Amino acid sequence: MQKDIHPQYHNSAVFECACGIKTVVGSTKKTIQVEICRACHPFYTGKEKLIDTAGRVEKFRARQAKAKKAK
């Protein structure tokens, strides 16, 4: 590696989320602040809601059922 071109690496950088979780990680920044993390994101917590716009899911299921009957 060339000298004096790489950012300084911090082994004990603090990762802070808006939900209150603090974790020690390695990073080129001393502190990292985010709004959503794995502990509060709806996808990872299981609170995700799927929005069916214009009945697309029902249309898809109807096409699948029709295709199965055609076989």
N, C-alpha and C positions, 0 to 999 in steps of 0.2 A: 504494500500500500504506500501511496505517496504521503509525505508528512504535511501537516497543516492544511489539508483540504477537507477532512472529515469532521462532522459535528461532534461535539463532546457527548459521550454516552453516559447516562445516569442509571446506575443499577437500582437505585431506590427512589424512583420517580413515583409520585402519588397520583393515582387515578381516582377522580371524584365524580360521582354521578349526582344528578339533581334529586334522586330518591334518597340520598344519604349514604350510599355505599362508598367506602374508601378502600382501595387496594394498592399495594405496593407492586410496581411493575418496572421493567427496564425500558427506557425511552431516551430520546435525544432532548426531550423537554423535562423540566423539573416537576411540573404539575400538568395534568391533563384533566380538563373539565368537560363533561358531556351531559346532555339532557336525558338520554335514554341509554340504558345498559341491559345486559342479559337478565338482570333481576327484575326489571320493571317493564320490559318490552312485551307487548301483548302476544306476540308470536311465541316467545319462550315461556311465558307464564301460563299459557293455555286459555287466555281470555280473549283470543282473537275472534272477531265477528266477521263472517263473510256476508257481503252485501250482494244480494241478487238483483241486478239491474235489469229491468224489463223482462223478467222471467227467463233469463238465459239458461239457468240451471235446469228448469223444467223443460224447456225446449230440447236441451241436450239429452235429458233422460227419455223424453218421448222419441227422439230419433234412435236412441239405443234400443229401446223396446221394439220399435218398428223393424230395425235391422235384425234383431233376434228372431222375430216372427217370420221374417222373409227367408231365413235359412231353412 
